[in-house]
């Protein structure tokens, strides 16, 4: 209904910090062990892409409980995601939440244009991290699934997981250093 929604969220919240949520505030902690206010937000989000896998708005006031995506929402999302990956060719995608991983292997087996798989890698707190690969037109994208950052989580443990299990991404983030330079 509003095609600019995701761009506005990135611009208003992630870059300009006009408003925020626990989920969005925890992304820099997970990736950089830094608060949102201590990083060069414009640079980080200029070097990154933000994508919503579920392609329809969720009703967050649905009978007092937020609406949850359906299996079909995730399968549709994977189809669109594969197209996006074919265009922007990211090296890594970090998923905020692990539920989408549950439908990936089913979706990938149902078509023949792409290949890949997801596996459960390590239990952190009460959630199994998941990881895998998606191959689109000769390009491989690493898929990393962490617990939803809107939950009460130990982001330090998740950062440690990222450091040990996805060191290539974390080294790149460290080399790029998004900390604000004090002058």
N, C-alpha and C positions, 0 to 999 in steps of 0.2 A: 504494500500500500504506500510505503514511503521509501523509495529507492536510496535516498541519501542517509537513511538512519544510521547505518554502521559507520559511514564516513563522519557523520556528526558526532557519534560517540567517541571515535578516535580523536577527532579534533578538539572537542569540548572537554573530554575527561582525560584521555591519555596524554595529549600534547599540552593543552592549555590549562589543565587542572581546574576547570571551572566548577566541577562537581565530581564526585567519585563514588565508588562502591567498594566494599571489601574485596570483591573478586578482582577488580581492576587495580586496586592499590597493592595487591599481593603479587602481581606479575613481576615487578622489579625485584621484590624480595626473593622470589623463587629463582629468577635468572641471574641476578647480580648481587644478592645479599645487601641490597641497598633500598632505601625508602624512595618513594616516587619523587619526593621533593629534593633528593640529593643526586638526581641523574639529569642528564641532558635529554629531556623527554622528546623534543623535536627531532633530535638526531637518532635516538633509539627507534622511534616510530617511523622516521623517514627511511631507516634501513630495514624495516620489518613490514610485514603485511598482517592485517587482522581480518579474520574471516569467520562468519557464523555458519557452521555446518548445517544446522537446522534452518530450512529456507522459509519458514513462516513464523509469524509473531506468536509467542506463547502468552496466554492469559494468566497473569500473575495474581489475579484476584478471583480465580475460579473456585467458587464455593468455599472460600477461606483457605484454599490450598493452591499453590502455583500449579499450572498445567505442566505436564511433563511431555516431552516429545514421544511420539509413537515409533514403533519399529519402522514403519513406512517413512516417517520423517527422516530417520537416519539413512535408510537406503537411498532415498531421493537425494539427501545431502551428499552421500558418497559419489553419486553420479555427477553432480555439479562440481564437487571438490576435484574430481579427476580432471575435469575440463579446466578448472582454474590452475591446477598444478601444471597441466600441459602448456599453459600460457606463461605463467610467471616462473616456473621451474625452480621452486625453492629447494634448498638442500635439506632443510629440517622444518617440521611443523610440530609445534607443541600444542597439544589439546588440553584445554582447561576442563577437566572431567574425563572419566574413563568409560562412561556408558556407550558412547559412539563406537568404541572399539568392538563391542559385542556383536555388531552387525556387519563389520568389515569383511570378515572371512566369508560370510554368506554372500554378500554383495559381489566380492571379487570372483567367486566361483560361478556366479550367474552370468558372466560376460567374458569376452575373449579379447578385448582391446587392451586390457591392463593386467598386470600381475603384481603379486605381493601377498603378504600375510601379516597377521598380528599375533603376538604371543604374550602371555602373562609372565612378567620378569621377576618382580620382587615385591614382597608385601611390606608396606610402610604404614605404620599405624594400623588402621583397619581396612586399608585399600590396597589392592594389587595394582602396581604400576604395569602399564602395558607398553609395548614397543613393536615396531615393525617397519615395513618398507612398502612403498607404492612405486611401481615402475610404469612410467608413462612416456611413450615415444622415445625410449632410450635413456631417459633421465630417471634416476632413483632419488626418491625423497624419503628421508628418515621420518617416521611417525612416532611421536613420544606422547604418552597419555599420563597425566598426573591427576591426582584427586582434584575435585572442583575447589577452586580457591576461595569460594564464598563460604565454605564450611570452616569450622574450627579445625585448623590443621597446624602441624609443626612444619612450617615452611623451611626451617633449617635442615630437617631430615630429608625433605624433598630436594633441597638444593644439593645436599650431600649425594643423594641418589643421582641427580643430574651430573654432578662432578665425576662420579665414578662410572656410571653407565653410558653417559653421553658426553664424554670429555671433549670430543671434537667440536661440538656446538659450544660448550662452555669455554673452551680455550679461545675460540673465535670471539665470543662475547668479551672475554677478558682482554684479548689483544686489542679489540676495538675500544675498550674502556669508555663507558658512557657516563662516568662520574663527572659532575660539574667541576670545572677547573676554577679554583679560587684565584683571583688576581690581586 
